[in-house]
Every structure is written in C-alpha cells, then in structure tokens.
Amino acid sequence: MIKKAIKLVTGLLITFLVASLLQMFLLIENAASQGITPPTVTDAFFVALSSIDRDIGQGAVAREIRVRGADFQNGAIVSFTDGITVNSTTFDSSTQLRANIDVAAGATVGTHSVIVTNPDGGAGTGIGLVTVNAGPTVTGANPNQLTPGVTNQTVTITGTNFVGSGPPDGIVDGQIRAFHRHGNVTFGAGITVNLVPGFSLCPDCPTFVSATQLTVSINIAIDATVGNRNMTVTNPDGGSVTFGVTVGTVDGNVSGGDHNTGQGFAPGSSNNAFFRFQLNNFASTADFNSLNFAITGSYQSTDIVNFKLWSSTDNTFESASDTLLATDTTISGNGETVNFTAFSNTVSQTTTHYFVTVDLAATASGADNIAGAITASGDIGFASGTSVSGTFPISGSDHSLPVELSAFSGTITQEGVLLKWRTESETNNLGFHVYRSETKDGEYVRITPRLIKGQGSDSTLYDYSFLDETAEEGQSYWYLIEDIDFSGITEKSDPIQVGFSRKAVPLKVLPAHFALYQNYPNPFNPETWFPYDLAEQANVEITIYNASGKQIRTLSLGAQPAGKYLTKDRAAYWDGRSDTDERVSSGIYYYHFRAGDYSATKKMIILK
C-alpha cells in the first residue's frame, strides 16, 4: 500500500514538472517564432528587514515579492501556478519586478513557479522559485469572551502549524533592527497587544510556546466595541488565519492594590490604610453594599482591634474627611476573610475610591505583618446584581508592625548626653537616627553622622545607645529616635527632654574652627573614615574623585550640629564603593569636604 502511495506521489510530481517545462518551451517557441526575446526569470524572494526569504504561508495577504532576471519590459505581468493571486505588478528595471500577492488558504503546499509575461507577448518561467508552507489553524482562544477595561489579560491560543518569530531584536550600526521576520496576533480596534521583551519592532508579537500554542497579553479599552470580531494569527512567513472572539458587556470596572507600600504600623495606632481600590465606568448608578476582603500575612488575632472600609473622592486617605462605610471586629487570625456589610454606597461612571484600614492593639507583636486582597469579581456585592470586571486577584503587599520601642531615656555624663533606648522586637528594621531640638515643637536636626544599625527582624530585646558630645552646658534639649526600615519608610518616636543646670558636669568645649583631617586608615582596603570638626551647625557633604577627576561617590550627611567628629562612631564612613555600588580599584583618590562655606580636599590611597 505504502509503495503504491509513493509511486502515485512521484508520478504527480513528475507530471507537474513536465507540464511546467512544456509550458515554458511553448512560450519560448512561440516568442521565437515571432522574433521576440523572452524574459529570463532567475530568482524570486520576499524581503523581511534584514533577511531574505523564499517561502510564504497559506493565507498570506498583500505580500510583496521581488522577481529578478533579464529583459523585463515596463508593463510586464507576474503570475504564479496554483493558488497564488497577483494583485499588482510594479516595474523597477529590466532586471527586477515587484508583485503584491495573496496566497489562498488552500494553495498547494510545496514549490511554485514564477511566470513573467512582457507586453510584447514574450514570457519566461522560473521553475520552483517560491515555496508555500502550510498555514496556521486556530481551534480555540481562552478566554474567548473579552471584557472591556481589562488590562494585561493573557489569551492562550491553540491550533496547528504555529511558527515562532526569529531571534530578538539587536543593535546594528547603533540602531535596533529585527534579525528575522516576525509573526503577530491582532484583535482590531480597541484591543492592543503588549510588547514581548526583546521584540520592540514587533508590537503585536505573540509568545511562541509550541507549534500548537501561542500566548498574548492584551489590553481591552473600556470603550472597545461590544460584539463579535476576528482575531488574526499570522506566522512569520505571512501565513494567516482568523478566529472569532467576542467583546462582551460589563456593568463596571474595578482596579487597585497596595496603599502606603512598605510602610509599617506602630502598635496601638489606628486608621492605618494598607489597601485601596476603585470602582468606575458603570453604565448607570449601582448600589455597592458588600465586600469580602481576604486578609493575608502572618499575624495573631490579638494584634488586631478591627478592620474598616472607607470611601473617598480621591486616591489619598484622610480619616477626618473620608466616609467610614463599615467596620469588622470579628478577628480570627491568619487567612481570614473580612466581611464588610450593612452599608450602601452609590457608584457610577465616575471613579469612587475605597480604602481598607486596620486598628492595632497596643500589644501587637512587632514580628507580625498584614496584607490583603480582593480575589474575585464576586467578592464585590451590589444590591441590584451588578457585576464588575478586573484582573484578579487584586493584591497588596505586606505591612509590618515594626519596631516596638519600650524605653527611651537620656542622662548627663562627662562626655555629653548619653541616650539609651530598648526595643522589645523589630521587623524589617534597617536602623536608627537620633534628632535633637532646643524646643519640643521646634526644628529637629539629625545628630548621628551615620545610621545606627538595627537588627532586621528579631523578636528579642535589644538595647541601643548614642552619646551626644555636642551638647552645651546650661542648655536643655529635646531628643527623638527615627526608625528606618529596609523599604526606606521612617517612623519617629515621641520626644524626650534632657535638661542641664549650671551645676551639671562640665561638657567638652566645641571646636573654634572648621577642620578636615586625614582619613584613617590610609592606605586602606576596603573601608576608611573621614574625621572633621564643625565650629557651628552646617550641612556636610563629602565627594570622592579618582586621579582623573571623575566623581566616584557622594556622601551626603545632612545638617549636623557643631562638634568634633573624630572617632569611628562619629566620623564620616566610606565603604570603598562607587555610587553604582561597585568596589573601586586600587589607586590614588581625593576626598572633597564641604560644610557650609568651608571646604577642603585631601588625598588618600586604596591599596589592595
């Protein structure tokens, strides 16, 4: 049976070639009998940016092919065998023609000949110059119904004969170029396809999974036309196919996510906003009356006093002016769902903003954290059965219940004012700075030259101290502690007062002049300290340059009070890294010191 099939296919191919040769010889003989020089066809190809291809797919539409040879005449016509239609022919020269062609979905797969016929009747054939590939087919798209207003919607396309695009774009002569033809997927007006990384010259490129699956990420405009439409899948060789999808109706839209990203909340604090969302684009007004809100993170039921739902006219939360809709005090702990009910709030075409807040117990553990999410459209309830669309889950990130400061005090010593504080626990804590003011409500100036390192996340007791050597005899000061977490979020303690009397222990005399001293150690590897004196309060900045004068690093220390900054716990510190966090190489460097109107420069050496 197989041998018979092979003989049959072989016979058909031989018949096709003999017929093509016979047609060519008849054309030549006819032209020669009339004294006409027939054109010669030697090559035909498709141009795709920086590559040349001689194949095309079934279903390709309006593709340009260049035909080359000799003795072409202005007005010459290009034609093909079996299933390829020529829409137009353009004469470039006696050696090149351009044709715009369509390839039928049922065109014969395999090689095709190209025929050029001149106006004088002379004709030439290029045998087997073009190859037609099997075109793609689509059997499904998931989801098949698309919702207006949804962004970053992933659509999975299944079928056969899918072909991946060529290598990603690259740099050629300083410009981004595509190294190969690209396929694409299009949905029509109101639906855009997100870029695939590396394919910036192909805005509609899909992600090729296999010959039977593609994926695309799309954005559906809120005003996209509702109804049936065609999705078109095109292979890199131009072969294409359409498949029906539907843009459905939607009552409204929801979006949102985290609020006050990374911010920690202190035990005992209230109305801490950690999640926000928006409702809008409703065709008519609707009554929003319930929300099932999933609480995530790691916390105990004793950490929480309640959760609250608020509405707002803008995307900033203010408990004094925003409207409290509902409160849930039923706290069960990790993995619970908060049910906000028994409220009524009207939504419409315009945007209404909502916030979820938490009140914390005074005994809340600093080792815990909370977050939240709306997991599905059905979690948002309406009195009339209205529904909303969005990309779910709408999730927030963790918010820590950060540093639990249990003690903060200051005492007078011979060296200055000794400040001490204790933490019961720490979460995500990078460290501390100390600030000082002459009055409780006055301007607080940072007096720590560099960060006092915290314990990260630790539930054990830890004691800290800092010596203010710049305090003046007979003066009274207010001090506070600033806690900084790894996200850069800060929180300040309540201030304490430390007062002096004239009978107080004499404190160190302040320097009379500004001064910059030699760094130590020097030479060094990899770290060093820059000692200096400040005769009065000033903004301090140190800039580091290499031997060529290129700026390597800037240390901005901010406003610092008068005093001596000589020891390692007070002098400016450099870790030997650049502003891009790279270790600098061995060599000679210069550090330029500026404090108010004073400046000075010194040389140092890194020796590895």
ABEGO torsion letter per residue (X at the ends): XAAAAAAAAAAAAAAAAAAAAAAAAAAAAAAAAAGBBBBBBABBBBBBEABBBABBBBGBBGBBBBBBEBGBBBGBBBBBBGGBBBABBBBABAABBBBBBBBBAABBBEBBBBBBBBAAGBBBBBBGABBBBBBBBBABBOBABBBBGBBGBBBBBBEBGBBBBBBBBBBBGGBBBBABBBBBBBAEBGBBBBBBBGBAABAABBBBABAABBBBBBBBBAABBBEBBBBBBBBAAGBBBBBBBBBBBBABBBBEEBBGBGBBBBBGBBGBBABBBBBBGBABBBBBABBBBBBBEBBBAAABABBBBBBBABABBBAAABBBABBBABBAEBGBBBBBBGBBBBBBABBBBBBBBBBBBAABBAABBBBBBBABAAABBBAAGBBBBEBOBBBBBBBBBBBBBABBBBBBBAAEBBBBBBBABBBGBAEBBBBBBABAABBBBBABABBBBBAEBBABBBBBBBBBAABBBGBBBBBBBBBBBAAGBBBBBBBBBBBBBAABBBBBBBBABBBBBBBOBOBBOABBBBBBBBABBBBBBBBBBBAAGBBABBBBAEBBBBEBBABAAABBBBAGBBAAGBBBBBEBBBBBBBBEABBBBBBBBBBX
